Amino acid sequence: MLLVTGTTGFVGRHLQPLLQRRNLPFRAVSRLSMAGHLAVGDISGSTDWNEALVDVDVIVHLAARNQNVVERPVSDAAEFTAVNVDGTVNLARQAATRGVKRFVFVSTIKVNGEQTAPGQPFSANAPVSPKTAYAASKFEAEQRLAEISATSGMEVVIVRPPLVYGRGVAGSFDALVRLVKSGMPLPFASIDNRRSILYVENLADLLVSAALHPAAAGNVLMPADEAALATPELIRLIAQATGKSVRLLPCPAGVLRGIANLTGKGDLAGRVLDSLEVDASETRRLLGWTPPFQTPDAIRRSI
């Protein structure tokens, strides 16, 4: 049986029906009591997982303190550590004691950094460089899980997704959709970047492979949609999906970045202007995995 945490979150809401369609037995846990879920309360270093772990073979750990809650420097990490590190380690230790065979941990590509150089996508063996408290907490959890695996024999699989999008998602993808729908001219024609993205249904499919495929054990998986996109390409795909015409105007990236910094939107500008490309080829080869949805179709499904 699979145990899935974070089932009320964006990814969890898409993973559950996929598991049901494939007739894979699973137990969904959530913080609060609700139909079809086992309530475990707040996830922390003291959460009691005893009831949730009965007859569980594999855990898919989605629950986390998310970066969208608050963006802070690496030095201000306490609230992220409590859930993403202490909560994860506590669950993993109890799981190892109960004989759980595999622990799939959903981390983030931001463990590797906030941007990539041209032609140098992040791969599983790329250096790590977390810049935010969220990313740093995820990397610390990865390290602690490796230690638990080494001493217990429980298999650990790390998944580092890039930007995940889909219907109902919040964040930078939703902001772009709203900008396109507004009909206003957008000053992004000059942006020449490469950003990997991942449709939520593709991620859910990958997580099933991460949970069940023998070759996933002990590996860092780097999933992404088939091709990285420049921001203007992504905007045009969104426009096609919404049936809106979009006018892209040229403007130097440096000017856009300067304006964003002056208005306190520097982080958001980085997500639009910078490259963050993932080399997913090794993950696809290792698992024999192909994203089931191509990006144009996935974007249409997301609008």
C-alpha atoms as a printed R data frame, in Angstrom:
    type eleno elety resid chain resno       x      y       z
1   ATOM     1    CA   MET     A     1   0.000  0.000   0.000
2   ATOM     2    CA   LEU     A     2   1.078  3.580  -0.716
3   ATOM     3    CA   LEU     A     3   0.844  6.356   1.849
4   ATOM     4    CA   VAL     A     4   0.421  9.791   0.282
5   ATOM     5    CA   THR     A     5   0.862 12.957   2.329
6   ATOM     6    CA   GLY     A     6  -0.220 16.401   1.193
7   ATOM     7    CA   THR     A     7  -3.211 14.973  -0.633
8   ATOM     8    CA   THR     A     8  -5.246 18.173  -0.309
9   ATOM     9    CA   GLY     A     9  -2.529 20.201  -2.027
10  ATOM    10    CA   PHE     A    10  -2.273 20.998  -5.728
11  ATOM    11    CA   VAL     A    11  -0.192 17.964  -6.732
12  ATOM    12    CA   GLY     A    12  -1.934 15.627  -4.302
13  ATOM    13    CA   ARG     A    13  -5.348 16.433  -5.762
14  ATOM    14    CA   HIS     A    14  -4.100 15.170  -9.129
15  ATOM    15    CA   LEU     A    15  -2.160 12.174  -7.846
16  ATOM    16    CA   GLN     A    16  -5.122 10.639  -5.996
17  ATOM    17    CA   PRO     A    17  -7.398 10.118  -9.023
18  ATOM    18    CA   LEU     A    18  -4.470  8.715 -11.022
19  ATOM    19    CA   LEU     A    19  -3.829  6.111  -8.323
20  ATOM    20    CA   GLN     A    20  -7.530  5.274  -8.316
21  ATOM    21    CA   ARG     A    21  -7.623  4.863 -12.105
22  ATOM    22    CA   ARG     A    22  -4.669  2.478 -11.922
23  ATOM    23    CA   ASN     A    23  -6.248  0.509  -9.071
24  ATOM    24    CA   LEU     A    24  -3.275  1.143  -6.815
25  ATOM    25    CA   PRO     A    25  -4.201  0.896  -3.118
26  ATOM    26    CA   PHE     A    26  -3.252  4.006  -1.158
27  ATOM    27    CA   ARG     A    27  -3.977  5.824   2.059
28  ATOM    28    CA   ALA     A    28  -4.428  9.589   1.881
29  ATOM    29    CA   VAL     A    29  -3.479 11.619   4.930
30  ATOM    30    CA   SER     A    30  -4.232 15.246   5.670
31  ATOM    31    CA   ARG     A    31  -3.812 17.701   8.485
32  ATOM    32    CA   LEU     A    32  -7.530 17.926   9.260
33  ATOM    33    CA   SER     A    33 -10.258 15.303   9.335
34  ATOM    34    CA   MET     A    34 -12.120 14.954   6.034
35  ATOM    35    CA   ALA     A    35 -13.886 12.254   4.049
36  ATOM    36    CA   GLY     A    36 -11.533  9.682   2.578
37  ATOM    37    CA   HIS     A    37  -8.506 10.987   4.468
38  ATOM    38    CA   LEU     A    38  -6.773  9.985   7.671
39  ATOM    39    CA   ALA     A    39  -6.116 13.041   9.831
40  ATOM    40    CA   VAL     A    40  -2.619 13.282  11.344
41  ATOM    41    CA   GLY     A    41  -2.648 16.904  12.510
42  ATOM    42    CA   ASP     A    42   0.186 19.320  11.893
43  ATOM    43    CA   ILE     A    43   3.297 17.759  10.396
44  ATOM    44    CA   SER     A    44   6.276 18.311  12.657
45  ATOM    45    CA   GLY     A    45   9.055 16.493  14.416
46  ATOM    46    CA   SER     A    46   6.555 15.012  16.869
47  ATOM    47    CA   THR     A    47   3.703 13.860  14.600
48  ATOM    48    CA   ASP     A    48   2.512 10.336  15.429
49  ATOM    49    CA   TRP     A    49   2.369  8.313  12.203
50  ATOM    50    CA   ASN     A    50   1.646  4.950  13.852
51  ATOM    51    CA   GLU     A    51  -1.885  4.491  12.518
52  ATOM    52    CA   ALA     A    52  -1.069  5.909   9.086
53  ATOM    53    CA   LEU     A    53   1.824  3.489   8.533
54  ATOM    54    CA   VAL     A    54  -0.120  0.259   9.021
55  ATOM    55    CA   ASP     A    55   0.534 -2.054   6.021
56  ATOM    56    CA   VAL     A    56   2.357  0.701   4.092
57  ATOM    57    CA   ASP     A    57   5.116 -0.283   1.660
58  ATOM    58    CA   VAL     A    58   5.819  3.043  -0.067
59  ATOM    59    CA   ILE     A    59   5.431  6.670   0.992
60  ATOM    60    CA   VAL     A    60   5.003  9.596  -1.404
61  ATOM    61    CA   HIS     A    61   5.703 12.659   0.719
62  ATOM    62    CA   LEU     A    62   4.146 15.769  -0.815
63  ATOM    63    CA   ALA     A    63   3.273 17.696   2.335
64  ATOM    64    CA   ALA     A    64   5.496 20.736   2.840
65  ATOM    65    CA   ARG     A    65   5.724 24.307   3.955
66  ATOM    66    CA   ASN     A    66   5.630 25.837   0.489
67  ATOM    67    CA   GLN     A    67   7.732 28.670  -0.851
68  ATOM    68    CA   ASN     A    68   4.581 30.494  -1.937
69  ATOM    69    CA   VAL     A    69   3.716 31.056   1.715
70  ATOM    70    CA   VAL     A    70   6.665 33.365   2.254
71  ATOM    71    CA   GLU     A    71   9.957 34.081   0.513
72  ATOM    72    CA   ARG     A    72  12.783 34.751   2.958
73  ATOM    73    CA   PRO     A    73  16.566 34.535   2.977
74  ATOM    74    CA   VAL     A    74  18.248 31.243   3.784
75  ATOM    75    CA   SER     A    75  19.130 32.547   7.263
76  ATOM    76    CA   ASP     A    76  15.453 32.769   8.288
77  ATOM    77    CA   ALA     A    77  14.634 29.081   8.045
78  ATOM    78    CA   ALA     A    78  12.794 28.089  11.238
79  ATOM    79    CA   GLU     A    79   9.261 27.686   9.881
80  ATOM    80    CA   PHE     A    80  10.490 25.759   6.842
81  ATOM    81    CA   THR     A    81  12.747 23.553   8.955
82  ATOM    82    CA   ALA     A    82   9.903 22.586  11.293
83  ATOM    83    CA   VAL     A    83   7.834 21.032   8.497
84  ATOM    84    CA   ASN     A    84  10.185 20.309   5.613
85  ATOM    85    CA   VAL     A    85  13.085 18.942   7.656
86  ATOM    86    CA   ASP     A    86  11.876 17.903  11.112
87  ATOM    87    CA   GLY     A    87   8.501 16.689   9.852
88  ATOM    88    CA   THR     A    88  10.058 14.727   7.002
89  ATOM    89    CA   VAL     A    89  12.775 13.159   9.141
90  ATOM    90    CA   ASN     A    90  10.247 12.156  11.803
91  ATOM    91    CA   LEU     A    91   8.046 10.434   9.224
92  ATOM    92    CA   ALA     A    92  11.023  8.710   7.592
93  ATOM    93    CA   ARG     A    93  12.376  7.398  10.888
94  ATOM    94    CA   GLN     A    94   9.019  5.958  11.894
95  ATOM    95    CA   ALA     A    95   8.606  4.502   8.405
96  ATOM    96    CA   ALA     A    96  12.014  2.823   8.498
97  ATOM    97    CA   THR     A    97  11.232  1.357  11.914
98  ATOM    98    CA   ARG     A    98   7.962 -0.043  10.560
99  ATOM    99    CA   GLY     A    99   9.700 -1.652   7.580
100 ATOM   100    CA   VAL     A   100   8.492  0.691   4.843
101 ATOM   101    CA   LYS     A   101  10.427 -0.202   1.697
102 ATOM   102    CA   ARG     A   102  10.582  3.123  -0.151
103 ATOM   103    CA   PHE     A   103  10.265  6.841   0.642
104 ATOM   104    CA   VAL     A   104   9.603  9.192  -2.295
105 ATOM   105    CA   PHE     A   105  10.411 12.771  -1.322
106 ATOM   106    CA   VAL     A   106   9.162 15.615  -3.501
107 ATOM   107    CA   SER     A   107  11.833 18.284  -3.293
108 ATOM   108    CA   THR     A   108  12.400 21.197  -5.717
109 ATOM   109    CA   ILE     A   109  14.705 22.121  -8.586
110 ATOM   110    CA   LYS     A   110  15.558 25.204  -6.539
111 ATOM   111    CA   VAL     A   111  17.876 22.977  -4.506
112 ATOM   112    CA   ASN     A   112  20.199 23.379  -7.490
113 ATOM   113    CA   GLY     A   113  19.688 27.132  -7.741
114 ATOM   114    CA   GLU     A   114  17.492 29.856  -9.155
115 ATOM   115    CA   GLN     A   115  18.853 29.987 -12.701
116 ATOM   116    CA   THR     A   116  20.962 28.169 -15.270
117 ATOM   117    CA   ALA     A   117  23.582 29.419 -17.700
118 ATOM   118    CA   PRO     A   118  22.918 29.045 -21.447
119 ATOM   119    CA   GLY     A   119  23.421 25.456 -22.527
120 ATOM   120    CA   GLN     A   120  24.032 24.267 -18.967
121 ATOM   121    CA   PRO     A   121  20.778 22.759 -17.662
122 ATOM   122    CA   PHE     A   122  20.589 21.333 -14.173
123 ATOM   123    CA   SER     A   123  21.119 17.583 -13.980
124 ATOM   124    CA   ALA     A   124  20.941 15.184 -11.046
125 ATOM   125    CA   ASN     A   125  24.680 15.478 -10.418
126 ATOM   126    CA   ALA     A   126  24.859 19.266 -10.791
127 ATOM   127    CA   PRO     A   127  26.150 21.264  -7.795
128 ATOM   128    CA   VAL     A   128  23.524 22.423  -5.314
129 ATOM   129    CA   SER     A   129  23.035 26.089  -4.499
130 ATOM   130    CA   PRO     A   130  19.774 26.770  -2.623
131 ATOM   131    CA   LYS     A   131  19.082 30.505  -2.327
132 ATOM   132    CA   THR     A   132  15.924 30.595  -0.201
133 ATOM   133    CA   ALA     A   133  14.900 29.153   3.136
134 ATOM   134    CA   TYR     A   134  12.444 26.889   1.330
135 ATOM   135    CA   ALA     A   135  15.067 25.424  -1.009
136 ATOM   136    CA   ALA     A   136  17.620 25.091   1.787
137 ATOM   137    CA   SER     A   137  15.120 23.171   3.926
138 ATOM   138    CA   LYS     A   138  14.369 20.795   1.075
139 ATOM   139    CA   PHE     A   139  18.068 20.102   0.535
140 ATOM   140    CA   GLU     A   140  18.638 19.501   4.231
141 ATOM   141    CA   ALA     A   141  15.746 17.033   4.204
142 ATOM   142    CA   GLU     A   142  17.308 15.253   1.218
143 ATOM   143    CA   GLN     A   143  20.570 14.867   3.133
144 ATOM   144    CA   ARG     A   144  18.874 13.589   6.262
145 ATOM   145    CA   LEU     A   145  16.869 11.077   4.238
146 ATOM   146    CA   ALA     A   146  20.074  9.768   2.679
147 ATOM   147    CA   GLU     A   147  21.451  9.186   6.175
148 ATOM   148    CA   ILE     A   148  18.318  7.312   7.241
149 ATOM   149    CA   SER     A   149  18.454  5.192   4.096
150 ATOM   150    CA   ALA     A   150  22.102  4.318   4.694
151 ATOM   151    CA   THR     A   151  21.445  3.077   8.224
152 ATOM   152    CA   SER     A   152  18.046  1.420   7.701
153 ATOM   153    CA   GLY     A   153  18.041  0.103   4.147
154 ATOM   154    CA   MET     A   154  14.831  1.961   3.300
155 ATOM   155    CA   GLU     A   155  15.013  3.108  -0.315
156 ATOM   156    CA   VAL     A   156  14.840  6.862  -0.856
157 ATOM   157    CA   VAL     A   157  13.865  8.535  -4.126
158 ATOM   158    CA   ILE     A   158  14.266 12.296  -4.510
159 ATOM   159    CA   VAL     A   159  12.147 14.188  -7.057
160 ATOM   160    CA   ARG     A   160  13.158 17.757  -7.965
161 ATOM   161    CA   PRO     A   161  10.437 19.242 -10.178
162 ATOM   162    CA   PRO     A   162  10.665 22.667 -11.834
163 ATOM   163    CA   LEU     A   163   7.660 25.020 -12.021
164 ATOM   164    CA   VAL     A   164   4.524 22.865 -11.830
165 ATOM   165    CA   TYR     A   165   1.460 24.179 -13.638
166 ATOM   166    CA   GLY     A   166  -2.107 23.099 -14.214
167 ATOM   167    CA   ARG     A   167  -5.681 24.215 -13.746
168 ATOM   168    CA   GLY     A   168  -6.106 26.075 -10.466
169 ATOM   169    CA   VAL     A   169  -2.419 26.600  -9.743
170 ATOM   170    CA   ALA     A   170  -1.289 29.842  -8.131
171 ATOM   171    CA   GLY     A   171   2.013 31.637  -8.671
172 ATOM   172    CA   SER     A   172   3.917 32.847 -11.718
173 ATOM   173    CA   PHE     A   173   2.061 30.667 -14.260
174 ATOM   174    CA   ASP     A   174  -1.290 31.997 -13.092
175 ATOM   175    CA   ALA     A   175   0.117 35.543 -13.212
176 ATOM   176    CA   LEU     A   176   1.123 35.055 -16.858
177 ATOM   177    CA   VAL     A   177  -2.321 33.682 -17.715
178 ATOM   178    CA   ARG     A   178  -3.976 36.725 -16.159
179 ATOM   179    CA   LEU     A   179  -1.639 39.070 -18.043
180 ATOM   180    CA   VAL     A   180  -2.453 37.394 -21.355
181 ATOM   181    CA   LYS     A   181  -6.190 37.471 -20.650
182 ATOM   182    CA   SER     A   182  -5.975 41.193 -19.854
183 ATOM   183    CA   GLY     A   183  -5.181 41.936 -23.499
184 ATOM   184    CA   MET     A   184  -2.535 44.512 -22.638
185 ATOM   185    CA   PRO     A   185   0.716 44.630 -24.660
186 ATOM   186    CA   LEU     A   186   3.484 42.743 -22.875
187 ATOM   187    CA   PRO     A   187   7.137 43.911 -23.004
188 ATOM   188    CA   PHE     A   188   8.638 40.430 -23.268
189 ATOM   189    CA   ALA     A   189   9.482 40.022 -26.969
190 ATOM   190    CA   SER     A   190  13.230 40.454 -26.353
191 ATOM   191    CA   ILE     A   191  13.535 37.788 -23.662
192 ATOM   192    CA   ASP     A   192  15.778 34.959 -24.834
193 ATOM   193    CA   ASN     A   193  15.730 32.428 -22.007
194 ATOM   194    CA   ARG     A   194  14.970 28.731 -21.476
195 ATOM   195    CA   ARG     A   195  12.692 27.601 -18.681
196 ATOM   196    CA   SER     A   196  11.621 24.040 -17.975
197 ATOM   197    CA   ILE     A   197   8.086 23.537 -16.718
198 ATOM   198    CA   LEU     A   198   6.100 20.462 -15.683
199 ATOM   199    CA   TYR     A   199   2.390 19.820 -16.111
200 ATOM   200    CA   VAL     A   200   0.876 18.545 -12.874
201 ATOM   201    CA   GLU     A   201  -0.549 15.424 -14.554
202 ATOM   202    CA   ASN     A   202   2.918 14.647 -15.908
203 ATOM   203    CA   LEU     A   203   4.328 15.009 -12.405
204 ATOM   204    CA   ALA     A   204   1.645 12.709 -10.988
205 ATOM   205    CA   ASP     A   205   2.540 10.096 -13.603
206 ATOM   206    CA   LEU     A   206   6.237 10.446 -12.756
207 ATOM   207    CA   LEU     A   207   5.499 10.016  -9.047
208 ATOM   208    CA   VAL     A   208   3.831  6.673  -9.718
209 ATOM   209    CA   SER     A   209   6.997  5.552 -11.498
210 ATOM   210    CA   ALA     A   210   9.103  6.922  -8.651
211 ATOM   211    CA   ALA     A   211   7.056  4.866  -6.204
212 ATOM   212    CA   LEU     A   212   7.043  1.597  -8.138
213 ATOM   213    CA   HIS     A   213   9.918  1.381 -10.624
214 ATOM   214    CA   PRO     A   214  12.861 -0.667  -9.278
215 ATOM   215    CA   ALA     A   215  15.422  1.591 -10.988
216 ATOM   216    CA   ALA     A   216  14.210  4.693  -9.149
217 ATOM   217    CA   ALA     A   217  15.680  3.559  -5.824
218 ATOM   218    CA   GLY     A   218  18.467  5.762  -4.529
219 ATOM   219    CA   ASN     A   219  18.221  8.268  -7.364
220 ATOM   220    CA   VAL     A   220  17.506 11.962  -7.782
221 ATOM   221    CA   LEU     A   221  14.841 12.346 -10.468
222 ATOM   222    CA   MET     A   222  14.657 15.527 -12.541
223 ATOM   223    CA   PRO     A   223  11.348 15.506 -14.451
224 ATOM   224    CA   ALA     A   224  10.190 18.150 -16.918
225 ATOM   225    CA   ASP     A   225   7.907 18.524 -19.904
226 ATOM   226    CA   GLU     A   226   9.424 17.539 -23.247
227 ATOM   227    CA   ALA     A   227  11.017 20.900 -24.115
228 ATOM   228    CA   ALA     A   228  12.099 24.028 -22.287
229 ATOM   229    CA   LEU     A   229  10.436 27.235 -23.469
230 ATOM   230    CA   ALA     A   230  11.432 30.863 -23.765
231 ATOM   231    CA   THR     A   231   9.030 33.183 -21.955
232 ATOM   232    CA   PRO     A   232   7.641 34.590 -25.251
233 ATOM   233    CA   GLU     A   233   6.954 31.027 -26.452
234 ATOM   234    CA   LEU     A   234   5.087 30.229 -23.246
235 ATOM   235    CA   ILE     A   235   3.042 33.416 -23.529
236 ATOM   236    CA   ARG     A   236   2.061 32.579 -27.114
237 ATOM   237    CA   LEU     A   237   0.974 29.073 -26.082
238 ATOM   238    CA   ILE     A   238  -1.146 30.565 -23.297
239 ATOM   239    CA   ALA     A   239  -2.666 33.020 -25.774
240 ATOM   240    CA   GLN     A   240  -3.554 30.181 -28.149
241 ATOM   241    CA   ALA     A   241  -5.146 28.244 -25.301
242 ATOM   242    CA   THR     A   242  -7.226 31.223 -24.171
243 ATOM   243    CA   GLY     A   243  -8.207 32.308 -27.679
244 ATOM   244    CA   LYS     A   244  -6.675 35.720 -27.038
245 ATOM   245    CA   SER     A   245  -4.367 37.626 -29.343
246 ATOM   246    CA   VAL     A   246  -1.252 38.862 -27.609
247 ATOM   247    CA   ARG     A   247   1.052 41.703 -28.581
248 ATOM   248    CA   LEU     A   248   4.646 41.288 -27.445
249 ATOM   249    CA   LEU     A   249   6.778 44.418 -27.439
250 ATOM   250    CA   PRO     A   250  10.597 44.505 -27.378
251 ATOM   251    CA   CYS     A   251  12.215 45.792 -24.203
252 ATOM   252    CA   PRO     A   252  15.739 45.050 -22.928
253 ATOM   253    CA   ALA     A   253  15.772 42.515 -20.115
254 ATOM   254    CA   GLY     A   254  18.002 44.818 -18.067
255 ATOM   255    CA   VAL     A   255  15.382 47.558 -18.162
256 ATOM   256    CA   LEU     A   256  12.640 45.154 -17.090
257 ATOM   257    CA   ARG     A   257  14.810 43.844 -14.274
258 ATOM   258    CA   GLY     A   258  15.621 47.356 -13.079
259 ATOM   259    CA   ILE     A   259  11.954 48.331 -12.990
260 ATOM   260    CA   ALA     A   260  11.098 45.132 -11.135
261 ATOM   261    CA   ASN     A   261  13.809 45.745  -8.542
262 ATOM   262    CA   LEU     A   262  12.615 49.313  -7.979
263 ATOM   263    CA   THR     A   263   9.067 48.081  -7.375
264 ATOM   264    CA   GLY     A   264  10.079 45.206  -5.105
265 ATOM   265    CA   LYS     A   265   9.319 42.543  -7.726
266 ATOM   266    CA   GLY     A   266  12.869 41.354  -8.343
267 ATOM   267    CA   ASP     A   267  12.099 37.712  -7.508
268 ATOM   268    CA   LEU     A   268   9.142 37.648  -9.891
269 ATOM   269    CA   ALA     A   269  11.251 39.223 -12.637
270 ATOM   270    CA   GLY     A   270  13.808 36.458 -12.277
271 ATOM   271    CA   ARG     A   271  11.144 33.831 -12.949
272 ATOM   272    CA   VAL     A   272  10.181 35.593 -16.172
273 ATOM   273    CA   LEU     A   273  13.584 36.763 -17.421
274 ATOM   274    CA   ASP     A   274  16.131 34.163 -16.292
275 ATOM   275    CA   SER     A   275  16.724 30.648 -17.572
276 ATOM   276    CA   LEU     A   276  16.055 27.622 -15.390
277 ATOM   277    CA   GLU     A   277  16.453 24.553 -17.551
278 ATOM   278    CA   VAL     A   278  16.348 20.919 -16.449
279 ATOM   279    CA   ASP     A   279  18.040 17.997 -18.170
280 ATOM   280    CA   ALA     A   280  15.363 15.333 -17.783
281 ATOM   281    CA   SER     A   281  17.000 12.864 -20.179
282 ATOM   282    CA   GLU     A   282  18.564 10.683 -17.486
283 ATOM   283    CA   THR     A   283  15.281 10.422 -15.569
284 ATOM   284    CA   ARG     A   284  13.462  9.418 -18.753
285 ATOM   285    CA   ARG     A   285  16.120  6.852 -19.640
286 ATOM   286    CA   LEU     A   286  16.300  5.413 -16.136
287 ATOM   287    CA   LEU     A   287  12.556  4.886 -15.789
288 ATOM   288    CA   GLY     A   288  11.617  4.507 -19.439
289 ATOM   289    CA   TRP     A   289   9.372  7.493 -18.760
290 ATOM   290    CA   THR     A   290   7.805  9.886 -21.250
291 ATOM   291    CA   PRO     A   291   5.527 12.732 -20.125
292 ATOM   292    CA   PRO     A   292   2.020 11.620 -21.150
293 ATOM   293    CA   PHE     A   293   0.947 15.172 -22.029
294 ATOM   294    CA   GLN     A   294   2.731 17.456 -24.497
295 ATOM   295    CA   THR     A   295   3.094 21.079 -23.405
296 ATOM   296    CA   PRO     A   296   0.625 22.727 -25.851
297 ATOM   297    CA   ASP     A   297  -2.105 20.261 -24.866
298 ATOM   298    CA   ALA     A   298  -1.179 20.536 -21.184
299 ATOM   299    CA   ILE     A   299  -1.477 24.318 -21.295
300 ATOM   300    CA   ARG     A   300  -4.898 24.049 -22.955
301 ATOM   301    CA   ARG     A   301  -5.978 21.733 -20.153
302 ATOM   302    CA   SER     A   302  -4.666 24.230 -17.602
303 ATOM   303    CA   ILE     A   303  -6.598 27.298 -18.718
